[in-house]
Amino acid sequence: MRRLLIGFCIVALSWGCAKKVVRQGTPFDLDKIVMAKKPPQEETWREKGIRLAEERNFEEAAQAFMKYVVEEPENFAGFNALAVCYKNIGDHANAMKNFERALEFAEAEERAKVLANIGNLYYSAKRYQVALDNYREAAKEFDKNPLYLVLVARAWAALDEMDRARKVLAAAEPLYKRLAKYEADEDRGLGYCLMAQVYASLNEEQKVYEYLEAALKASPDRSIKRIQQSIEDEKNLLYTLKDDPVLKRLLDRYSTKSVSRTVGDQERPRRQP
């Protein structure tokens, strides 16, 4: 079974930017439910929940996942998915209740994911200290994934502890190439974008561009869309880079590469069986 995505609750990146201090940020969306799919057949409650969540019909998806956890009451993934649905509905109390249930059955890497979800739930409520505590626990549970260190740094920045945020990022940097290993295909580049946003809060513009370019290298098409959405949103940390010529050249370069790759793929003759 494909790994259930971390199901990260939608989190707001709300702190200073490289060129302008911004206190309100748009969600950094890692809040998805992805599980392995089976060949077409009669839909199970689990499969129905996945389909409805992908359609963003979270209320009905929650109903399906509730029936799924009755069938598999010791499966952390079911409770985690149910919690993600409640988070998207806006029912934080039930989201927390089900994240805590997921923790009871999760182990190692899965436990780290749930702890990060809980941290994001508190982060979205601007309870940054509690979020920080959960991120730290996630990093202890599974220290191979540097994303948890980045989340710790983000929480320190939200608490205006910039020196501590910078220290944690310095620890994460030697490991940042591991980010791709723990990202699903559809989320390639998201971790690098998050690092760029954290560096924006620290006014380290060179690092912002370094990690934006890493995101573009990891997934040009998806990252171009993410960055363009960010710089068009007045509340986003990257908005102040909207008219920056360096960013424009960077986006143009990878947009050209993306188009060239697509054309090349279309023209390349298929290998005969």
Backbone torsions as a table, in degrees:
resi	resn	phi	psi	omega
1	MET	NA	130.5	176.0
2	ARG	-55.8	149.9	-179.0
3	ARG	-65.4	129.7	173.9
4	LEU	-62.0	125.0	179.4
5	LEU	-57.2	153.2	-175.8
6	ILE	-51.5	-13.4	176.5
7	GLY	57.8	32.2	-175.2
8	PHE	-56.0	129.1	175.4
9	CYS	-62.3	151.0	178.4
10	ILE	-59.0	127.4	-175.5
11	VAL	-123.2	143.9	-178.8
12	ALA	-98.9	129.1	176.8
13	LEU	-94.1	97.4	-171.0
14	SER	-125.0	82.0	172.5
15	TRP	-155.9	-170.2	-171.6
16	GLY	-61.1	154.1	-179.9
17	CYS	-114.1	169.3	-174.5
18	ALA	-61.4	-33.6	-175.8
19	LYS	-114.6	-15.6	-174.6
20	LYS	-156.7	133.0	179.3
21	VAL	-72.7	125.5	179.9
22	VAL	-125.5	128.9	-175.7
23	ARG	-101.5	-14.5	178.8
24	GLN	-117.6	131.7	-178.7
25	GLY	-127.7	154.9	176.8
26	THR	-80.9	160.7	-176.6
27	PRO	-62.1	140.0	170.5
28	PHE	-96.0	102.9	-164.0
29	ASP	-85.8	103.8	172.3
30	LEU	-118.4	16.3	-170.9
31	ASP	-90.5	85.2	-178.3
32	LYS	-135.8	157.8	175.7
33	ILE	-120.9	115.7	179.0
34	VAL	-133.3	124.7	176.4
35	MET	-132.3	164.1	178.3
36	ALA	-62.8	140.5	-179.7
37	LYS	-106.6	146.9	180.0
38	LYS	-99.3	165.8	176.3
39	PRO	-58.3	154.5	-179.2
40	PRO	-51.8	129.2	177.8
41	GLN	-166.7	-172.4	178.4
42	GLU	-61.4	130.1	-173.5
43	GLU	-69.3	128.1	174.7
44	THR	-83.5	169.4	177.6
45	TRP	-61.8	-38.2	178.5
46	ARG	-61.9	-48.1	-179.1
47	GLU	-66.2	-36.4	177.3
48	LYS	-65.0	-41.7	178.3
49	GLY	-61.1	-43.0	179.0
50	ILE	-61.1	-48.0	-177.8
51	ARG	-60.9	-46.6	-178.4
52	LEU	-66.2	-36.6	177.8
53	ALA	-65.4	-40.9	177.9
54	GLU	-63.8	-30.1	176.6
55	GLU	-83.6	0.0	-178.8
56	ARG	63.1	28.2	172.7
57	ASN	-96.5	74.6	-168.6
58	PHE	-72.8	-28.2	179.6
59	GLU	-65.5	-48.1	178.7
60	GLU	-71.0	-32.8	176.6
61	ALA	-61.8	-40.9	178.4
62	ALA	-61.3	-40.6	178.6
63	GLN	-61.8	-41.9	179.3
64	ALA	-66.0	-42.9	-179.6
65	PHE	-68.5	-29.1	176.2
66	MET	-62.8	-38.7	177.9
67	LYS	-73.1	-31.1	177.8
68	TYR	-66.4	-42.0	-178.6
69	VAL	-72.3	-21.5	172.1
70	VAL	-67.4	-38.7	178.4
71	GLU	-70.4	-37.8	-178.7
72	GLU	-128.9	76.9	-171.9
73	PRO	-71.3	-5.6	178.8
74	GLU	-119.6	26.4	179.9
75	ASN	-102.2	112.6	-177.5
76	PHE	-60.5	-34.3	-174.5
77	ALA	-63.1	-37.9	179.8
78	GLY	-64.6	-45.5	179.3
79	PHE	-67.2	-36.4	178.4
80	ASN	-64.0	-45.0	178.8
81	ALA	-63.5	-40.7	178.5
82	LEU	-62.7	-41.8	178.7
83	ALA	-62.8	-41.1	178.7
84	VAL	-60.9	-41.8	177.7
85	CYS	-60.4	-46.8	179.4
86	TYR	-62.0	-37.7	178.3
87	LYS	-61.3	-43.4	-179.6
88	ASN	-69.1	-29.6	176.8
89	ILE	-72.5	-27.6	-177.5
90	GLY	103.0	8.3	179.0
91	ASP	-94.1	83.7	-174.1
92	HIS	-69.9	-29.9	179.9
93	ALA	-64.0	-47.7	178.7
94	ASN	-71.8	-29.8	175.5
95	ALA	-61.8	-48.0	180.0
96	MET	-63.2	-42.5	-179.7
97	LYS	-56.9	-43.0	-177.3
98	ASN	-80.2	-30.0	171.7
99	PHE	-62.4	-41.1	179.4
100	GLU	-65.5	-36.7	175.2
101	ARG	-64.9	-40.5	178.9
102	ALA	-60.8	-37.5	179.5
103	LEU	-61.4	-31.3	-178.0
104	GLU	-64.0	-27.7	-174.5
105	PHE	-114.0	-3.0	-178.5
106	ALA	-86.0	153.7	177.5
107	GLU	-133.9	142.6	171.7
108	ALA	47.5	-112.0	-174.7
109	GLU	-58.3	-41.9	180.0
110	GLU	-64.6	-38.6	179.0
111	ARG	-63.5	-39.2	177.7
112	ALA	-61.9	-39.7	179.7
113	LYS	-63.1	-43.7	-178.7
114	VAL	-66.4	-41.6	178.2
115	LEU	-61.0	-39.2	177.3
116	ALA	-66.7	-37.5	175.9
117	ASN	-59.8	-44.9	179.4
118	ILE	-63.0	-41.8	176.6
119	GLY	-58.8	-42.4	-179.9
120	ASN	-67.3	-33.0	177.2
121	LEU	-63.0	-44.6	177.6
122	TYR	-69.8	-35.7	180.0
123	TYR	-62.2	-42.8	-179.5
124	SER	-64.7	-23.6	176.3
125	ALA	-90.4	6.4	179.5
126	LYS	64.7	24.6	174.1
127	ARG	-97.3	73.5	-167.8
128	TYR	-66.4	-34.6	-179.5
129	GLN	-65.9	-42.9	178.6
130	VAL	-66.7	-38.2	176.5
131	ALA	-60.1	-44.7	179.1
132	LEU	-57.9	-43.7	-179.3
133	ASP	-60.0	-41.0	179.8
134	ASN	-71.3	-38.5	177.0
135	TYR	-62.3	-40.7	178.9
136	ARG	-62.6	-41.8	177.6
137	GLU	-63.2	-39.7	177.9
138	ALA	-61.3	-43.2	179.9
139	ALA	-64.0	-34.4	177.7
140	LYS	-70.6	-38.0	-178.2
141	GLU	-66.7	-38.6	-176.6
142	PHE	-144.8	83.0	-174.1
143	ASP	-78.3	-0.8	178.4
144	LYS	-74.5	-25.4	-178.2
145	ASN	-95.4	110.8	-177.0
146	PRO	-69.7	-10.6	179.3
147	LEU	-57.6	-35.5	-178.4
148	TYR	-67.3	-34.2	174.8
149	LEU	-66.6	-38.0	177.9
150	VAL	-63.0	-39.5	177.8
151	LEU	-65.8	-37.6	175.7
152	VAL	-61.1	-46.0	179.9
153	ALA	-61.2	-40.8	179.6
154	ARG	-61.6	-41.1	179.7
155	ALA	-65.8	-40.9	176.6
156	TRP	-61.0	-40.6	179.3
157	ALA	-63.9	-39.4	178.7
158	ALA	-64.6	-26.9	177.6
159	LEU	-88.5	7.9	-178.9
160	ASP	63.1	26.3	175.0
161	GLU	-101.2	72.3	-170.8
162	MET	-68.1	-35.5	179.0
163	ASP	-64.4	-40.2	178.2
164	ARG	-68.4	-38.8	177.6
165	ALA	-61.2	-43.7	-179.2
166	ARG	-65.0	-38.1	179.9
167	LYS	-64.8	-41.7	179.5
168	VAL	-67.8	-40.1	177.7
169	LEU	-63.1	-35.7	177.8
170	ALA	-62.5	-34.5	177.4
171	ALA	-72.9	-30.9	-178.2
172	ALA	-79.2	-28.5	-172.9
173	GLU	-57.2	-44.5	179.6
174	PRO	-63.1	-16.6	-176.5
175	LEU	-105.5	-0.8	-167.4
176	TYR	-63.1	-25.8	180.0
177	LYS	-68.0	-15.6	176.9
178	ARG	-73.2	-15.3	-176.3
179	LEU	-53.2	-43.8	-176.8
180	ALA	-61.3	-30.5	-177.6
181	LYS	-64.1	-30.2	-174.4
182	TYR	-106.4	9.3	176.8
183	GLU	-102.6	137.2	172.7
184	ALA	-69.0	160.1	-176.1
185	ASP	-53.3	-43.3	-176.1
186	GLU	-71.8	-9.3	179.9
187	ASP	-111.8	13.3	179.9
188	ARG	-55.3	130.7	177.3
189	GLY	92.8	-13.4	-177.9
190	LEU	-63.4	-41.5	-179.5
191	GLY	-62.7	-40.4	178.3
192	TYR	-65.6	-39.1	176.9
193	CYS	-61.3	-39.5	178.9
194	LEU	-64.2	-41.9	177.3
195	MET	-61.5	-40.1	178.7
196	ALA	-60.9	-40.9	-179.0
197	GLN	-68.5	-36.5	177.4
198	VAL	-65.1	-43.2	178.2
199	TYR	-64.6	-29.2	175.8
200	ALA	-61.7	-38.1	179.2
201	SER	-67.0	-21.9	-179.0
202	LEU	-96.7	5.5	179.4
203	ASN	60.4	33.2	177.8
204	GLU	-107.7	81.9	-171.6
205	GLU	-62.4	-37.8	179.6
206	GLN	-59.6	-41.4	178.2
207	LYS	-67.9	-35.5	177.4
208	VAL	-56.5	-49.4	-178.5
209	TYR	-68.6	-34.8	179.6
210	GLU	-59.7	-44.4	-177.0
211	TYR	-83.1	-26.2	170.8
212	LEU	-64.4	-39.7	178.3
213	GLU	-67.8	-37.1	176.3
214	ALA	-61.0	-39.5	177.4
215	ALA	-64.0	-42.0	-180.0
216	LEU	-65.9	-37.2	177.1
217	LYS	-67.0	-38.7	-177.4
218	ALA	-68.2	-38.6	-178.2
219	SER	-158.7	87.0	-175.5
220	PRO	-55.4	-51.7	-174.7
221	ASP	-60.9	-51.2	-177.6
222	ARG	-66.7	-41.5	-176.4
223	SER	-70.2	-35.4	176.0
224	ILE	-59.1	-45.0	179.9
225	LYS	-63.7	-43.8	-179.3
226	ARG	-62.6	-45.3	-177.5
227	ILE	-67.4	-41.7	179.6
228	GLN	-63.2	-39.6	177.0
229	GLN	-63.4	-38.8	-179.0
230	SER	-66.4	-45.2	-174.8
231	ILE	-76.7	-11.6	175.9
232	GLU	-91.4	-10.2	-176.6
233	ASP	-98.2	116.5	-175.8
234	GLU	-61.4	-22.8	-178.0
235	LYS	-92.2	-3.1	-176.8
236	ASN	-86.2	148.0	-179.3
237	LEU	-59.1	-31.5	-177.2
238	LEU	-88.8	3.4	-177.5
239	TYR	-60.1	-37.2	-177.2
240	THR	-68.6	-8.1	175.8
241	LEU	-94.6	5.3	-173.2
242	LYS	-51.8	-47.0	-176.6
243	ASP	-101.2	14.8	-178.6
244	ASP	-72.5	123.3	-177.9
245	PRO	-63.5	-30.1	179.4
246	VAL	-65.5	-45.1	178.5
247	LEU	-64.7	-40.1	179.5
248	LYS	-60.7	-44.8	179.2
249	ARG	-63.7	-39.1	179.9
250	LEU	-63.3	-47.0	179.3
251	LEU	-64.6	-40.9	179.4
252	ASP	-62.4	-40.9	-178.2
253	ARG	-62.8	-45.0	-178.0
254	TYR	-78.9	-24.9	173.6
255	SER	-66.6	-40.8	177.5
256	THR	-64.4	-42.2	179.0
257	LYS	-63.2	-38.6	-179.3
258	SER	-64.4	-43.8	179.1
259	VAL	-65.2	-43.2	-179.3
260	SER	-62.6	-40.3	179.9
261	ARG	-64.7	-40.9	-179.8
262	THR	-64.2	-45.1	179.1
263	VAL	-63.2	-42.3	179.6
264	GLY	-61.6	-40.4	178.6
265	ASP	-64.2	-35.8	-179.6
266	GLN	-70.4	-35.1	-176.4
267	GLU	-84.3	-22.4	-176.9
268	ARG	-65.1	125.9	-179.4
269	PRO	-65.9	142.4	178.9
270	ARG	-75.0	143.6	177.6
271	ARG	-70.0	132.0	179.7
272	GLN	-73.7	140.6	-179.1
273	PRO	-69.2	NA	NA
